[in-house]
Amino acid sequence: MSDKTYTNAQFGALIAKNTQWTEANAKWVKERLIENSRLLPDHGKKWSQTRISNYLFELAFVKPENIDWNV
């Protein structure tokens, strides 16, 4: 996994692309995580690939090797 980081919008797009949720629902999930669960980016306002892959596994059992990182 690389050290690439992603914005909030890219994080929402990755959720939508790698789960069964639509982009609008993925945005809602991401916003609820930030507001309610205090899941925060680990690089200021950027999300690391490690944090995103851990989250996608917990959210939808998406294995890190199965994540499509193209956004």
MITOR-98648 format. One record per atom (N, C-alpha, C): x, y, z; residue in three letters; atom name; residue number from 1. Coordinates in pm, 1 decimal, decimal comma, m for minus. Layout:
BEGIN
R / X / Y / Z / ALA / CA / NUM
...
END
This chain:
BEGIN
R / 84,7 / m117,3 / 0,0 / MET / N / 1
R / 0,0 / 0,0 / 0,0 / MET / CA / 1
R / 89,6 / 124,1 / 0,0 / MET / C / 1
R / 52,6 / 223,7 / m75,3 / SER / N / 2
R / 134,5 / 344,4 / m84,6 / SER / CA / 2
R / 98,0 / 443,9 / 24,8 / SER / C / 2
R / 170,3 / 555,1 / 27,4 / ASP / N / 3
R / 144,1 / 661,3 / 124,6 / ASP / CA / 3
R / 50,0 / 766,9 / 67,9 / ASP / C / 3
R / m17,4 / 736,1 / m41,6 / LYS / N / 4
R / m106,6 / 832,8 / m104,5 / LYS / CA / 4
R / m218,7 / 870,1 / m8,3 / LYS / C / 4
R / m259,8 / 995,7 / m14,0 / THR / N / 5
R / m369,4 / 1042,1 / 70,6 / THR / CA / 5
R / m484,8 / 1090,3 / m17,3 / THR / C / 5
R / m604,0 / 1096,5 / 42,8 / TYR / N / 6
R / m726,2 / 1129,4 / m30,0 / TYR / CA / 6
R / m804,7 / 1235,5 / 45,3 / TYR / C / 6
R / m874,6 / 1321,1 / m28,6 / THR / N / 7
R / m959,4 / 1423,9 / 31,1 / THR / CA / 7
R / m1089,3 / 1360,4 / 80,1 / THR / C / 7
R / m1171,3 / 1439,1 / 150,7 / ASN / N / 8
R / m1302,2 / 1390,5 / 194,6 / ASN / CA / 8
R / m1387,8 / 1347,3 / 75,7 / ASN / C / 8
R / m1385,8 / 1425,6 / m31,3 / ALA / N / 9
R / m1465,1 / 1391,3 / m150,0 / ALA / CA / 9
R / m1416,4 / 1260,5 / m211,6 / ALA / C / 9
R / m1284,9 / 1243,3 / m218,9 / GLN / N / 10
R / m1229,7 / 1119,5 / m272,9 / GLN / CA / 10
R / m1262,8 / 1001,0 / m182,3 / GLN / C / 10
R / m1261,7 / 1023,3 / m50,9 / PHE / N / 11
R / m1297,1 / 918,5 / 44,6 / PHE / CA / 11
R / m1440,7 / 872,8 / 19,7 / PHE / C / 11
R / m1532,2 / 967,5 / 3,0 / GLY / N / 12
R / m1670,9 / 933,6 / m28,3 / GLY / CA / 12
R / m1682,7 / 858,0 / m159,6 / GLY / C / 12
R / m1605,7 / 900,4 / m259,9 / ALA / N / 13
R / m1608,2 / 832,0 / m389,7 / ALA / CA / 13
R / m1554,8 / 689,9 / m378,0 / ALA / C / 13
R / m1452,2 / 669,9 / m295,7 / LEU / N / 14
R / m1397,8 / 535,3 / m275,0 / LEU / CA / 14
R / m1498,3 / 444,9 / m204,7 / LEU / C / 14
R / m1572,8 / 500,4 / m109,4 / ILE / N / 15
R / m1677,7 / 422,5 / m43,1 / ILE / CA / 15
R / m1780,5 / 378,2 / m147,0 / ILE / C / 15
R / m1825,8 / 473,1 / m230,0 / ALA / N / 16
R / m1927,3 / 442,1 / m330,9 / ALA / CA / 16
R / m1876,7 / 339,9 / m432,4 / ALA / C / 16
R / m1751,9 / 353,7 / m472,5 / LYS / N / 17
R / m1696,7 / 266,4 / m575,4 / LYS / CA / 17
R / m1673,7 / 124,0 / m525,4 / LYS / C / 17
R / m1644,2 / 109,0 / m397,0 / ASN / N / 18
R / m1604,3 / m21,1 / m343,9 / ASN / CA / 18
R / m1709,0 / m87,8 / m255,2 / ASN / C / 18
R / m1828,7 / m29,5 / m246,8 / THR / N / 19
R / m1937,7 / m89,4 / m169,8 / THR / CA / 19
R / m2064,3 / m86,9 / m254,2 / THR / C / 19
R / m2172,6 / m135,1 / m198,0 / GLN / N / 20
R / m2300,0 / m136,9 / m269,3 / GLN / CA / 20
R / m2375,8 / m5,2 / m256,8 / GLN / C / 20
R / m2321,3 / 91,5 / m182,3 / TRP / N / 21
R / m2391,5 / 218,2 / m162,2 / TRP / CA / 21
R / m2369,2 / 313,7 / m277,9 / TRP / C / 21
R / m2468,9 / 398,0 / m303,3 / THR / N / 22
R / m2454,4 / 499,5 / m406,4 / THR / CA / 22
R / m2364,9 / 610,5 / m353,6 / THR / C / 22
R / m2322,9 / 699,3 / m440,8 / GLU / N / 23
R / m2233,9 / 807,4 / m398,1 / GLU / CA / 23
R / m2299,1 / 895,7 / m293,1 / GLU / C / 23
R / m2428,8 / 925,1 / m310,3 / ALA / N / 24
R / m2498,2 / 1008,9 / m212,1 / ALA / CA / 24
R / m2500,3 / 940,8 / m76,1 / ALA / C / 24
R / m2529,7 / 812,0 / m73,6 / ASN / N / 25
R / m2530,4 / 740,2 / 52,9 / ASN / CA / 25
R / m2390,3 / 728,7 / 110,5 / ASN / C / 25
R / m2290,1 / 710,9 / 23,8 / ALA / N / 26
R / m2152,0 / 703,6 / 70,7 / ALA / CA / 26
R / m2111,9 / 835,9 / 135,5 / ALA / C / 26
R / m2156,3 / 946,7 / 76,3 / LYS / N / 27
R / m2127,7 / 1077,8 / 135,3 / LYS / CA / 27
R / m2192,6 / 1088,4 / 272,5 / LYS / C / 27
R / m2314,1 / 1042,1 / 285,7 / TRP / N / 28
R / m2383,3 / 1045,7 / 414,7 / TRP / CA / 28
R / m2308,9 / 961,3 / 517,4 / TRP / C / 28
R / m2267,2 / 840,7 / 478,7 / VAL / N / 29
R / m2192,8 / 753,1 / 570,2 / VAL / CA / 29
R / m2064,8 / 821,9 / 615,3 / VAL / C / 29
R / m1990,2 / 878,4 / 520,5 / LYS / N / 30
R / m1864,3 / 944,6 / 553,7 / LYS / CA / 30
R / m1888,0 / 1060,8 / 649,4 / LYS / C / 30
R / m1988,4 / 1143,5 / 622,1 / GLU / N / 31
R / m2016,7 / 1257,5 / 709,4 / GLU / CA / 31
R / m2059,1 / 1211,7 / 848,1 / GLU / C / 31
R / m2140,1 / 1106,3 / 856,6 / ARG / N / 32
R / m2180,1 / 1054,4 / 988,4 / ARG / CA / 32
R / m2059,4 / 1001,8 / 1064,8 / ARG / C / 32
R / m1966,5 / 939,0 / 995,1 / LEU / N / 33
R / m1846,4 / 888,6 / 1062,0 / LEU / CA / 33
R / m1765,3 / 1002,6 / 1121,0 / LEU / C / 33
R / m1750,0 / 1108,8 / 1044,5 / ILE / N / 34
R / m1671,6 / 1222,1 / 1092,3 / ILE / CA / 34
R / m1741,8 / 1290,2 / 1208,9 / ILE / C / 34
R / m1873,2 / 1312,1 / 1197,7 / GLU / N / 35
R / m1947,2 / 1385,2 / 1300,6 / GLU / CA / 35
R / m1978,6 / 1300,7 / 1423,7 / GLU / C / 35
R / m2024,9 / 1178,4 / 1403,8 / ASN / N / 36
R / m2073,5 / 1097,7 / 1515,4 / ASN / CA / 36
R / m1970,3 / 1002,6 / 1573,9 / ASN / C / 36
R / m1889,7 / 942,1 / 1490,1 / SER / N / 37
R / m1793,9 / 843,5 / 1538,7 / SER / CA / 37
R / m1656,2 / 903,5 / 1561,8 / SER / C / 37
R / m1642,1 / 1028,8 / 1525,6 / ARG / N / 38
R / m1514,2 / 1097,6 / 1540,9 / ARG / CA / 38
R / m1402,1 / 1030,3 / 1462,2 / ARG / C / 38
R / m1439,2 / 964,2 / 1351,9 / LEU / N / 39
R / m1338,5 / 910,9 / 1262,0 / LEU / CA / 39
R / m1281,8 / 1030,2 / 1187,0 / LEU / C / 39
R / m1156,7 / 1057,6 / 1208,8 / LEU / N / 40
R / m1095,1 / 1176,8 / 1152,3 / LEU / CA / 40
R / m982,2 / 1139,8 / 1057,0 / LEU / C / 40
R / m956,7 / 1227,0 / 959,7 / PRO / N / 41
R / m843,4 / 1203,5 / 870,4 / PRO / CA / 41
R / m713,8 / 1198,1 / 950,6 / PRO / C / 41
R / m616,8 / 1122,6 / 901,6 / ASP / N / 42
R / m492,6 / 1111,3 / 975,9 / ASP / CA / 42
R / m381,4 / 1199,7 / 922,8 / ASP / C / 42
R / m406,0 / 1278,2 / 821,4 / HIS / N / 43
R / m307,2 / 1372,1 / 768,8 / HIS / CA / 43
R / m372,9 / 1509,0 / 752,1 / HIS / C / 43
R / m412,4 / 1571,1 / 861,6 / GLY / N / 44
R / m481,8 / 1699,1 / 852,8 / GLY / CA / 44
R / m620,3 / 1680,1 / 795,5 / GLY / C / 44
R / m635,9 / 1708,9 / 666,4 / LYS / N / 45
R / m765,8 / 1690,5 / 600,8 / LYS / CA / 45
R / m759,6 / 1579,3 / 497,1 / LYS / C / 45
R / m658,2 / 1496,6 / 504,3 / LYS / N / 46
R / m639,8 / 1388,6 / 407,2 / LYS / CA / 46
R / m650,0 / 1253,1 / 475,8 / LYS / C / 46
R / m702,9 / 1155,7 / 402,6 / TRP / N / 47
R / m719,8 / 1018,6 / 451,4 / TRP / CA / 47
R / m612,2 / 929,9 / 390,6 / TRP / C / 47
R / m544,3 / 850,4 / 471,7 / SER / N / 48
R / m442,3 / 759,9 / 419,1 / SER / CA / 48
R / m507,5 / 634,6 / 361,9 / SER / C / 48
R / m435,2 / 567,4 / 273,7 / GLN / N / 49
R / m486,4 / 442,8 / 217,7 / GLN / CA / 49
R / m506,6 / 339,0 / 327,4 / GLN / C / 49
R / m419,9 / 337,6 / 427,2 / THR / N / 50
R / m434,1 / 241,5 / 536,9 / THR / CA / 50
R / m563,5 / 264,7 / 612,6 / THR / C / 50
R / m592,3 / 390,1 / 646,2 / ARG / N / 51
R / m715,1 / 421,2 / 719,5 / ARG / CA / 51
R / m838,3 / 385,9 / 635,8 / ARG / C / 51
R / m835,3 / 418,5 / 506,9 / ILE / N / 52
R / m948,4 / 388,4 / 419,5 / ILE / CA / 52
R / m967,2 / 237,6 / 404,9 / ILE / C / 52
R / m858,2 / 163,7 / 386,8 / SER / N / 53
R / m872,2 / 18,6 / 370,2 / SER / CA / 53
R / m924,6 / m46,1 / 497,3 / SER / C / 53
R / m880,5 / 0,2 / 614,2 / ASN / N / 54
R / m933,2 / m52,8 / 740,8 / ASN / CA / 54
R / m1082,1 / m22,9 / 753,1 / ASN / C / 54
R / m1121,2 / 98,4 / 717,0 / TYR / N / 55
R / m1261,4 / 138,0 / 725,1 / TYR / CA / 55
R / m1348,2 / 56,2 / 629,8 / TYR / C / 55
R / m1303,0 / 40,0 / 504,7 / LEU / N / 56
R / m1382,1 / m35,9 / 407,9 / LEU / CA / 56
R / m1397,7 / m181,7 / 450,2 / LEU / C / 56
R / m1295,9 / m236,8 / 515,1 / PHE / N / 57
R / m1309,2 / m373,9 / 563,3 / PHE / CA / 57
R / m1414,0 / m381,8 / 674,1 / PHE / C / 57
R / m1410,7 / m286,2 / 766,8 / GLU / N / 58
R / m1508,9 / m285,3 / 875,8 / GLU / CA / 58
R / m1650,0 / m256,4 / 824,5 / GLU / C / 58
R / m1660,4 / m167,9 / 726,0 / LEU / N / 59
R / m1791,0 / m127,1 / 673,8 / LEU / CA / 59
R / m1856,6 / m235,3 / 588,7 / LEU / C / 59
R / m1779,5 / m293,9 / 498,2 / ALA / N / 60
R / m1840,2 / m383,9 / 399,5 / ALA / CA / 60
R / m1756,3 / m508,4 / 371,5 / ALA / C / 60
R / m1661,8 / m539,0 / 458,7 / PHE / N / 61
R / m1575,0 / m656,3 / 443,0 / PHE / CA / 61
R / m1502,1 / m656,7 / 309,4 / PHE / C / 61
R / m1459,4 / m537,9 / 265,0 / VAL / N / 62
R / m1381,4 / m526,4 / 142,4 / VAL / CA / 62
R / m1235,2 / m547,1 / 180,6 / VAL / C / 62
R / m1173,1 / m649,4 / 123,7 / LYS / N / 63
R / m1032,9 / m677,6 / 153,8 / LYS / CA / 63
R / m945,3 / m571,9 / 87,4 / LYS / C / 63
R / m833,8 / m533,7 / 152,6 / PRO / N / 64
R / m746,4 / m429,9 / 96,1 / PRO / CA / 64
R / m702,2 / m458,9 / m47,0 / PRO / C / 64
R / m675,5 / m585,0 / m77,5 / GLU / N / 65
R / m629,3 / m617,8 / m213,2 / GLU / CA / 65
R / m741,2 / m606,6 / m317,1 / GLU / C / 65
R / m865,9 / m594,4 / m272,7 / ASN / N / 66
R / m978,9 / m582,7 / m365,4 / ASN / CA / 66
R / m1027,5 / m439,2 / m384,1 / ASN / C / 66
R / m963,1 / m344,0 / m319,6 / ILE / N / 67
R / m1006,4 / m204,3 / m329,4 / ILE / CA / 67
R / m960,1 / m144,2 / m461,7 / ILE / C / 67
R / m1052,8 / m80,7 / m530,9 / ASP / N / 68
R / m1021,0 / m7,3 / m653,4 / ASP / CA / 68
R / m990,5 / 136,5 / m612,0 / ASP / C / 68
R / m864,2 / 176,1 / m620,9 / TRP / N / 69
R / m819,7 / 307,5 / m572,7 / TRP / CA / 69
R / m834,2 / 417,7 / m677,0 / TRP / C / 69
R / m883,9 / 386,8 / m794,3 / ASN / N / 70
R / m896,5 / 487,5 / m900,1 / ASN / CA / 70
R / m1018,7 / 575,2 / m876,2 / ASN / C / 70
R / m994,1 / 701,8 / m844,4 / VAL / N / 71
R / m1102,9 / 798,8 / m827,3 / VAL / CA / 71
R / m1077,4 / 919,1 / m913,9 / VAL / C / 71
END
